[in-house]
């Protein structure tokens, strides 16, 4: 549909409050009752962030499964991607691995199809109109123009269209759409694009 879902960035939004609570904790004397109270406040702040993220993911995954007969996703190596210190906090805040796991079990329970493409499919770098592959596309390029057909692509929307096409082509080749890689594995460093069909 072309609808983009914004990342709520719960951890980033709570950074200031979290920093204040952690500074207060550091100033307390070790072993004191006040330090224990401060520690619980930090823990509650982390728990609130985790609960907000989980609630958002449950609502989004339930809506996607409810509104579509089949979903196509890209397998991602989340464990490998968080080793990149520049991206680790943002990736962890988004919770990609958990979201893909939610989609998988909700599709299974609802009897819907979840198609997965491999991590090495060039979903962002391929023009969804003519098939031209832009090899020099970097992570910071959010839009690009195809040199062959002149189409202007939003990186994420283009990737979503390609993921759907790759997944449907793979489903036609196989009797059962099976991804040999488990969820959360691979080498891709991009946000997951979900395409309903």
Secondary structure, DSSP 8 states (H G I E B T S, - for coil): ---------HHHHTHHHHHHHHHHHHHS-TT-HHHHHHHHHHHHHHHHHHHHHHHHHHHHHHHHHHH-SEEEEE---HHHHTTSTTTHHHHHHHTHHHHHHHHHHHHHHHT-EEEEE-TTS-TTTB-TTT--B-TT--TT--EEE-TTT--EEEHHHHHHHHHHHHHHHHHHHSSS---SS-TT-S---S----EE-
